[in-house]
Amino acid sequence: MLKKCLFPVAGYGTRFLPATKAMPKEMLPLVNKPLVQYGVEEAIEAGLTEVGFVTGRGKRAIEDHFDTNFELEQQIAGTGKERYLDSVRKVIDSASFSYTRQGEMKGLGDAILQGQRLIGDEAFGVVLADDLCLNEELGVLGQMVQLYKQFRCSIVAVEEVPKEQIHKFGVIAGNEIKPGLYQVTDMVEKPKAEDAPSNMAIIGRYILTPDIFDLIRETPPGKNGEVQITDALLTQAKRGCVLAYRFKGRRFDCGSVDGFVEATNHVYKNIYLPGEKG
């Protein structure tokens, strides 16, 4: 049974400087809730209640967020402001949290490998908090957990992207085995548009089987000297099976300023305001 989820959160967030000079980009608020909390809530909804973070220097605020603040809570106890802590209290009560550090930024593959000490020898989810995924019904990770129960192999979430954006993503090619589900035959990290095997781009949701750790160790550094998870997944696909799932829902690229502003406006109009009126 899947119960663990890994959050690689060691990146610097340079596109949001100077805001991220002293604050983790994952703690940037979408109205009144930090980005990373949306990802953790999605994991909990999917049944992945053992949450692990691969952090780096300057990320202490994430650990503090998913902990009790006695002084603050005592100060607002019994007032109308106390309700604003309801969502994070629910998260803290619903999951356990553990942390390890990635000492050097050597790519997503390396970050996931550093998380092995939190995961052990079992399948697990991975959430990149930069990708905010919203669905009125079951979240993206929950959809993927249902597929894992059926197929018992690694799964990546994909969506169709315009050609002019394809160079920003890992891209898959595969055989469609049923609507929206592909058996991966090829996977390329950030190709030029003319070299891309398709327009199906991998986004920040994965379910990985534990053999991925040994495959990452065997994977030499790729682009920019980083260990790419796509290279390890391609090896896994050639040796066995990796599925790509075109998920149901809407994704916002909160790693970019434009995407973050778009997500903020959407959350304000569709989640925050209805909640305040309710």
C-alpha positions as semicolon CSV with decimal commas, in nm:
position;residue;x (nm);y (nm);z (nm)
1;M;0,000;0,000;0,000
2;L;0,129;0,345;-0,090
3;K;0,171;0,561;0,218
4;K;0,481;0,778;0,162
5;C;0,527;1,096;-0,041
6;L;0,849;1,284;-0,109
7;F;0,872;1,661;-0,160
8;P;1,201;1,780;-0,313
9;V;1,216;2,141;-0,187
10;A;1,586;2,228;-0,189
11;G;1,580;2,462;-0,492
12;Y;1,669;2,830;-0,464
13;G;1,364;2,982;-0,638
14;T;1,579;3,232;-0,828
15;R;1,292;3,343;-1,055
16;F;1,124;3,498;-0,750
17;L;1,422;3,692;-0,614
18;P;1,441;3,901;-0,404
19;A;1,129;3,754;-0,236
20;T;1,299;3,414;-0,205
21;K;1,632;3,546;-0,075
22;A;1,534;3,457;0,282
23;M;1,206;3,266;0,229
24;P;1,157;2,930;0,057
25;K;0,972;2,962;-0,273
26;E;0,746;2,679;-0,154
27;M;0,621;2,909;0,122
28;L;0,502;3,180;-0,118
29;P;0,132;3,225;-0,040
30;L;-0,154;3,167;-0,279
31;V;-0,376;3,422;-0,105
32;N;-0,350;3,291;0,254
33;K;-0,203;2,942;0,217
34;P;0,156;2,855;0,118
35;L;0,209;2,669;-0,206
36;V;0,361;2,364;-0,039
37;Q;0,052;2,311;0,178
38;Y;-0,160;2,254;-0,132
39;G;0,075;1,974;-0,234
40;V;0,072;1,815;0,111
41;E;-0,308;1,828;0,120
42;E;-0,316;1,653;-0,218
43;A;-0,087;1,380;-0,085
44;I;-0,300;1,329;0,225
45;E;-0,615;1,308;0,012
46;A;-0,443;1,031;-0,187
47;G;-0,370;0,839;0,134
48;L;0,002;0,925;0,142
49;T;0,024;1,045;0,500
50;E;0,396;0,988;0,565
51;V;0,542;1,305;0,417
52;G;0,915;1,350;0,361
53;F;1,095;1,669;0,257
54;V;1,434;1,688;0,088
55;T;1,539;2,035;0,195
56;G;1,841;2,263;0,175
57;R;1,983;2,567;0,346
58;G;1,728;2,837;0,427
59;K;1,427;2,604;0,422
60;R;1,354;2,597;0,795
61;A;1,024;2,782;0,743
62;I;0,876;2,470;0,583
63;E;0,951;2,262;0,891
64;D;0,812;2,534;1,117
65;H;0,493;2,561;0,911
66;F;0,405;2,195;0,965
67;D;0,451;2,223;1,340
68;T;0,267;2,380;1,633
69;N;0,334;2,747;1,711
70;F;0,241;2,764;2,079
71;E;0,289;3,140;2,119
72;L;0,076;3,230;1,818
73;E;-0,196;2,979;1,901
74;Q;-0,215;3,095;2,262
75;Q;-0,237;3,457;2,148
76;I;-0,537;3,401;1,919
77;A;-0,710;3,124;2,115
78;G;-1,080;3,195;2,159
79;T;-1,085;3,474;1,898
80;G;-1,232;3,481;1,550
81;K;-0,882;3,460;1,408
82;E;-0,834;3,105;1,535
83;R;-1,026;2,962;1,240
84;Y;-0,750;3,073;1,003
85;L;-0,531;2,795;1,143
86;D;-0,791;2,525;1,083
87;S;-0,649;2,403;0,750
88;V;-0,290;2,364;0,866
89;R;-0,398;2,208;1,197
90;K;-0,591;1,949;0,998
91;V;-0,280;1,876;0,789
92;I;-0,058;1,843;1,098
93;D;-0,306;1,604;1,261
94;S;-0,344;1,394;0,944
95;A;0,020;1,326;0,854
96;S;0,369;1,267;0,990
97;F;0,663;1,472;0,866
98;S;1,032;1,393;0,824
99;Y;1,321;1,587;0,674
100;T;1,660;1,532;0,517
101;R;1,897;1,761;0,330
102;Q;2,036;1,769;-0,021
103;G;2,377;1,921;0,045
104;E;2,445;2,015;-0,316
105;M;2,201;2,101;-0,596
106;K;2,263;1,817;-0,841
107;G;1,922;1,775;-1,003
108;L;1,585;1,620;-0,929
109;G;1,719;1,268;-0,965
110;D;1,978;1,330;-0,694
111;A;1,718;1,496;-0,469
112;I;1,496;1,188;-0,495
113;L;1,797;0,965;-0,421
114;Q;1,868;1,166;-0,104
115;G;1,511;1,090;0,000
116;Q;1,575;0,714;0,008
117;R;1,661;0,735;0,378
118;L;1,307;0,863;0,439
119;I;1,134;0,622;0,200
120;G;1,310;0,290;0,247
121;D;1,228;-0,002;0,018
122;E;0,873;0,074;-0,094
123;A;0,685;0,257;-0,366
124;F;0,621;0,626;-0,304
125;G;0,477;0,943;-0,449
126;V;0,671;1,254;-0,548
127;V;0,520;1,602;-0,558
128;L;0,692;1,909;-0,699
129;A;0,517;2,191;-0,517
130;D;0,588;2,433;-0,805
131;D;0,311;2,257;-0,996
132;L;-0,022;2,342;-0,839
133;C;-0,279;2,086;-0,953
134;L;-0,646;2,149;-0,879
135;N;-0,947;1,928;-0,938
136;E;-1,300;1,959;-0,805
137;E;-1,307;1,583;-0,756
138;L;-1,010;1,352;-0,686
139;G;-0,667;1,518;-0,699
140;V;-0,398;1,418;-0,948
141;L;-0,199;1,210;-0,699
142;G;-0,516;1,030;-0,592
143;Q;-0,591;0,946;-0,955
144;M;-0,240;0,806;-0,995
145;V;-0,267;0,597;-0,676
146;Q;-0,573;0,427;-0,824
147;L;-0,372;0,342;-1,135
148;Y;-0,079;0,214;-0,928
149;K;-0,308;-0,027;-0,746
150;Q;-0,395;-0,174;-1,086
151;F;-0,057;-0,172;-1,263
152;R;0,207;-0,173;-0,982
153;C;0,471;0,021;-1,177
154;S;0,615;0,371;-1,192
155;I;0,375;0,637;-1,324
156;V;0,437;0,995;-1,436
157;A;0,171;1,260;-1,487
158;V;0,170;1,430;-1,827
159;E;-0,018;1,702;-2,009
160;E;-0,015;1,837;-2,363
161;V;0,185;2,159;-2,395
162;P;0,237;2,402;-2,686
163;K;0,543;2,347;-2,903
164;E;0,700;2,675;-2,793
165;Q;0,706;2,553;-2,431
166;I;0,825;2,196;-2,491
167;H;1,190;2,284;-2,418
168;K;1,099;2,344;-2,050
169;F;0,988;1,985;-1,980
170;G;1,074;1,621;-1,988
171;V;0,877;1,475;-2,279
172;I;0,750;1,121;-2,334
173;A;0,662;0,903;-2,628
174;G;0,451;0,595;-2,575
175;N;0,182;0,356;-2,683
176;E;-0,168;0,446;-2,565
177;I;-0,301;0,137;-2,387
178;K;-0,630;0,301;-2,293
179;P;-0,759;0,660;-2,319
180;G;-0,517;0,892;-2,143
181;L;-0,275;0,616;-2,035
182;Y;0,050;0,542;-2,220
183;Q;0,322;0,281;-2,186
184;V;0,638;0,488;-2,215
185;T;0,882;0,397;-2,495
186;D;1,098;0,711;-2,489
187;M;1,163;1,005;-2,259
188;V;1,374;1,314;-2,334
189;E;1,470;1,593;-2,093
190;K;1,401;1,947;-2,223
191;P;1,434;1,878;-2,597
192;K;1,419;2,136;-2,872
193;A;1,073;2,151;-3,026
194;E;1,192;1,985;-3,346
195;D;1,353;1,699;-3,149
196;A;1,065;1,631;-2,910
197;P;0,910;1,284;-2,945
198;S;0,562;1,424;-2,870
199;N;0,393;1,721;-2,702
200;M;0,320;1,518;-2,386
201;A;0,517;1,684;-2,106
202;I;0,591;1,542;-1,762
203;I;0,466;1,757;-1,474
204;G;0,548;1,743;-1,105
205;R;0,361;1,431;-0,999
206;Y;0,521;1,085;-0,990
207;I;0,467;0,745;-0,836
208;L;0,796;0,555;-0,827
209;T;0,882;0,197;-0,742
210;P;1,182;0,152;-0,508
211;D;1,416;0,012;-0,776
212;I;1,436;0,370;-0,904
213;F;1,699;0,443;-0,637
214;D;1,951;0,196;-0,784
215;L;1,872;0,322;-1,135
216;I;1,946;0,680;-1,026
217;R;2,281;0,566;-0,885
218;E;2,363;0,414;-1,224
219;T;2,259;0,730;-1,411
220;P;2,541;0,966;-1,515
221;P;2,485;1,341;-1,494
222;G;2,297;1,480;-1,793
223;K;2,210;1,836;-1,892
224;N;2,377;2,105;-1,678
225;G;2,571;1,834;-1,494
226;E;2,253;1,731;-1,309
227;V;2,121;1,381;-1,246
228;Q;1,793;1,373;-1,437
229;I;1,506;1,160;-1,311
230;T;1,389;1,125;-1,673
231;D;1,710;0,938;-1,761
232;A;1,656;0,691;-1,477
233;L;1,290;0,649;-1,569
234;L;1,381;0,580;-1,932
235;T;1,611;0,298;-1,816
236;Q;1,327;0,168;-1,601
237;A;1,088;0,185;-1,898
238;K;1,328;-0,014;-2,117
239;R;1,381;-0,281;-1,851
240;G;1,021;-0,310;-1,742
241;C;0,731;-0,067;-1,749
242;V;0,668;0,302;-1,687
243;L;0,325;0,452;-1,750
244;A;0,238;0,812;-1,837
245;Y;-0,103;0,937;-1,730
246;R;-0,284;1,236;-1,882
247;F;-0,447;1,353;-1,563
248;K;-0,784;1,515;-1,503
249;G;-0,764;1,863;-1,357
250;R;-0,589;2,194;-1,408
251;R;-0,221;2,265;-1,354
252;F;-0,060;2,599;-1,279
253;D;0,315;2,650;-1,323
254;C;0,386;2,833;-0,999
255;G;0,759;2,815;-1,066
256;S;0,708;3,108;-1,304
257;V;0,584;3,454;-1,206
258;D;0,308;3,452;-1,469
259;G;0,185;3,109;-1,360
260;F;0,198;3,206;-0,993
261;V;-0,011;3,520;-1,053
262;E;-0,260;3,318;-1,261
263;A;-0,286;3,060;-0,982
264;T;-0,331;3,329;-0,716
265;N;-0,617;3,488;-0,908
266;H;-0,782;3,149;-0,962
267;V;-0,753;3,051;-0,596
268;Y;-0,886;3,389;-0,480
269;K;-1,193;3,377;-0,702
270;N;-1,274;3,006;-0,686
271;I;-1,151;2,884;-0,346
272;Y;-1,083;3,171;-0,105
273;L;-1,387;3,394;-0,171
274;P;-1,643;3,107;-0,173
275;G;-1,491;2,984;0,155
276;E;-1,516;3,326;0,316
277;K;-1,877;3,365;0,206
278;G;-1,957;3,015;0,327
